[in-house]
Amino acid sequence: MKYIDITFPTPLENLACDEALLNMCESGYDHELLRFWESPEYFVVLGYSGRIAAEVHTQYCKHNNVPILRRYSGGGTVVQGPGCVNFSLILDIERSSHLHTITETNLFVMNRHKEALAPLIRSNIEIQGFSDLAIGSRKFSGNAQRRRQHWVLFHGTILLDFDISLVQRILPVPAKQPPYRKNRTHLGFLTNVNVSRAKLKEAIGNAWDATDELEDCPSGEIDRLVRTRYSSAEWTLRF
């Protein structure tokens, strides 16, 4: 597996990069990929079918210049920014029997990350809900995926030292939630794990045997997707 640790200057580029890497693999690139990134600025990102009016305090975002964007994968609305490390996996569906369905893929990746992170976190990590990793009943990692014919993008967040109080101000408690949440506020539901970024990336990289660096990022495709999708109000406001 190849890896790339790259954060672009803007949220638009960072979202576009994941889709561009998926497109690159679907178009014939024959290596699975692992990417890490961490946004230098705060922004909101809706899932593919997220409804902005119901899932975001839009007036707060407007008054505080917090961008609201939409990603290519499913899942719920999240806040991104410093202290939230992102990983993105581009996996070949045919290389593993564990990648043939959404549920199988969730369990396959989350179990591997659970095992990889256990020595660092030194607390009981549990798979909760549909696609969460939690310490006890407090979530520190949320995940989502986008499936194509031959490849799947599986990406997620890991809260290291994120400002969870900001999530409280930007997002209402979601109407659709896993039972283990029990309608808790974001402050009562989310937690940081406070581990070294370098050790976190090393542990996940080792779990996937991601040893060779990807040298050529598909910059042209990223630019195209920023122009045609991620900067488009029609895309962001579609629901």
C-alpha positions in Angstrom: 0.0 0.0 0.0 1.1 3.5 -0.8 0.7 6.4 1.7 0.5 10.2 1.4 0.5 12.6 4.3 -0.8 15.8 2.7 -3.0 18.7 3.8 -4.0 21.3 1.3 -4.5 24.9 2.2 -8.3 24.9 1.7 -11.2 22.6 2.8 -12.3 22.4 -0.8 -9.1 20.9 -1.9 -8.9 18.5 1.1 -12.4 17.1 0.3 -11.6 16.9 -3.4 -8.4 15.1 -2.8 -10.1 12.0 -1.4 -12.4 11.8 -4.4 -9.5 12.4 -6.8 -7.6 9.5 -5.3 -10.6 7.2 -5.6 -11.0 8.3 -9.3 -7.3 7.6 -9.9 -7.6 4.0 -8.6 -10.9 3.4 -10.4 -9.2 4.5 -13.6 -6.4 2.0 -13.4 -3.9 2.9 -10.7 -3.1 -0.5 -9.1 -2.0 0.4 -5.6 -4.2 0.7 -2.5 -3.7 4.1 -0.7 -3.6 5.6 2.7 -3.8 9.4 3.2 -3.6 11.5 6.3 -4.6 15.1 6.6 -5.7 17.7 9.2 -7.4 20.9 8.3 -5.8 24.1 9.5 -9.2 25.9 9.7 -12.6 24.9 11.0 -15.4 24.0 8.6 -18.5 21.9 8.5 -18.9 19.0 6.1 -22.2 17.3 5.4 -22.5 13.7 4.3 -23.7 13.0 0.7 -27.4 13.1 1.7 -27.1 15.5 4.7 -29.8 18.2 5.0 -28.2 21.5 5.9 -31.2 23.2 7.5 -31.7 20.3 10.0 -28.1 19.4 10.7 -26.2 22.8 11.0 -26.7 26.0 13.0 -26.3 28.0 9.8 -26.6 31.4 11.5 -23.7 30.6 13.8 -21.6 29.6 10.8 -22.5 32.7 8.8 -21.7 35.0 11.7 -18.4 33.3 12.4 -17.3 32.6 8.8 -17.3 28.9 9.2 -17.6 27.3 5.7 -20.3 24.7 5.1 -19.4 22.0 2.5 -20.6 18.6 1.4 -18.4 15.5 0.9 -18.7 12.6 -1.6 -19.3 9.9 1.0 -22.3 9.1 3.3 -22.5 9.5 7.0 -23.5 12.3 9.3 -22.4 16.0 9.5 -19.2 16.7 11.3 -17.0 19.7 12.1 -13.4 19.6 10.9 -10.4 21.6 12.0 -7.2 21.5 14.1 -7.0 18.6 16.4 -9.1 16.3 14.2 -6.8 14.0 12.2 -8.3 12.4 9.1 -7.4 9.2 7.4 -8.5 8.1 4.0 -8.2 4.5 2.6 -8.7 3.6 -1.0 -9.1 -0.2 -1.1 -9.5 -2.7 -3.9 -12.8 -4.5 -3.4 -11.6 -7.6 -5.1 -8.5 -8.0 -3.0 -10.4 -8.9 0.1 -13.5 -10.8 0.8 -14.2 -8.4 3.7 -14.9 -5.5 1.3 -17.9 -6.7 -0.6 -20.6 -4.9 1.4 -20.9 -1.7 3.4 -21.3 -3.6 6.7 -18.4 -5.9 6.1 -16.2 -3.1 5.1 -17.0 -1.1 8.2 -16.2 -4.0 10.5 -13.1 -4.9 8.6 -11.5 -1.4 8.8 -12.7 -0.6 12.3 -11.5 -3.8 13.8 -8.1 -3.3 12.3 -7.9 0.3 13.7 -9.2 -0.9 17.0 -6.3 -3.3 17.3 -3.8 -0.8 16.0 -4.8 2.0 18.4 -5.2 -0.1 21.5 -1.5 0.0 22.6 -1.6 3.8 22.2 -4.9 4.6 23.9 -4.6 2.0 26.6 -8.4 2.1 27.2 -11.0 -0.3 26.1 -11.9 0.6 22.5 -15.3 -0.5 21.3 -17.0 -0.5 17.9 -20.3 1.3 18.5 -23.3 2.3 16.4 -22.8 1.7 12.7 -19.4 3.2 12.1 -18.0 4.6 15.3 -15.0 3.8 17.5 -15.5 4.7 21.2 -13.9 4.5 24.6 -16.7 3.1 26.6 -19.7 5.1 25.4 -17.8 8.2 24.2 -17.0 8.5 20.5 -13.6 9.5 19.3 -13.7 8.3 15.6 -16.4 8.5 13.0 -16.2 6.8 9.6 -17.9 6.8 6.2 -17.4 5.3 2.8 -18.1 5.8 -0.9 -18.2 2.7 -3.1 -17.4 2.5 -6.8 -17.3 -0.6 -9.1 -13.9 -1.8 -8.2 -12.6 0.4 -5.3 -14.0 1.8 -2.1 -13.1 5.0 -0.3 -13.2 4.5 3.5 -12.4 7.6 5.4 -12.8 8.8 9.0 -11.8 11.2 11.7 -9.9 10.7 14.9 -10.2 13.4 17.6 -6.9 14.1 19.3 -7.1 17.5 20.8 -10.2 19.0 19.1 -12.4 21.8 20.4 -15.5 19.8 21.1 -17.3 22.8 22.5 -17.2 24.2 19.0 -19.2 21.2 17.7 -21.7 22.0 20.4 -22.2 25.5 19.0 -22.3 24.5 15.3 -24.3 21.3 15.2 -27.6 20.4 16.9 -28.0 17.0 18.4 -28.8 14.9 15.4 -32.4 13.5 15.1 -30.9 10.2 13.7 -28.4 8.8 16.1 -27.1 5.4 17.2 -28.8 4.0 20.3 -25.7 4.2 22.4 -25.7 8.0 22.1 -28.8 8.2 24.3 -29.5 11.8 23.1 -26.4 13.2 24.8 -25.0 16.6 23.9 -21.9 16.7 21.8 -19.9 17.5 24.9 -21.3 14.5 26.7 -20.8 12.2 23.7 -17.5 13.0 22.0 -14.0 12.7 23.5 -10.4 13.3 22.5 -7.8 10.6 22.8 -4.7 12.8 23.3 -2.1 10.7 21.6 0.9 11.7 19.5 0.1 12.4 15.9 3.3 10.7 14.8 2.5 7.6 16.8 -1.1 7.5 15.6 0.0 7.7 12.0 2.7 5.1 12.5 0.2 2.7 14.1 -2.4 3.0 11.3 0.3 2.9 8.6 1.8 -0.3 10.1 -1.7 -1.8 10.3 -2.1 -1.4 6.5 1.6 -2.1 5.6 1.7 1.4 4.0 5.4 1.7 3.5 5.9 3.4 0.2 5.1 7.1 -0.3 2.8 8.2 -3.1 4.9 10.6 -5.1 2.4 12.1 -7.6 -0.8 13.5 -6.2 -3.5 13.9 -8.9 -3.4 17.7 -8.7 -5.2 18.3 -12.0 -8.2 16.1 -10.9 -8.3 17.9 -7.5 -8.5 21.3 -9.3 -11.2 20.0 -11.6 -13.3 18.6 -8.7 -12.9 21.9 -6.7 -14.2 23.8 -9.8 -17.0 21.5 -10.8 -18.3 20.1 -7.5 -16.9 21.3 -4.2 -17.1 25.0 -4.8 -20.6 24.7 -6.3 -23.6 26.0 -4.2 -25.7 23.6 -6.2 -23.7 20.7 -4.8 -23.5 22.0 -1.2 -27.2 23.0 -1.0 -28.6 20.0 -2.9 -30.6 18.9 0.2 
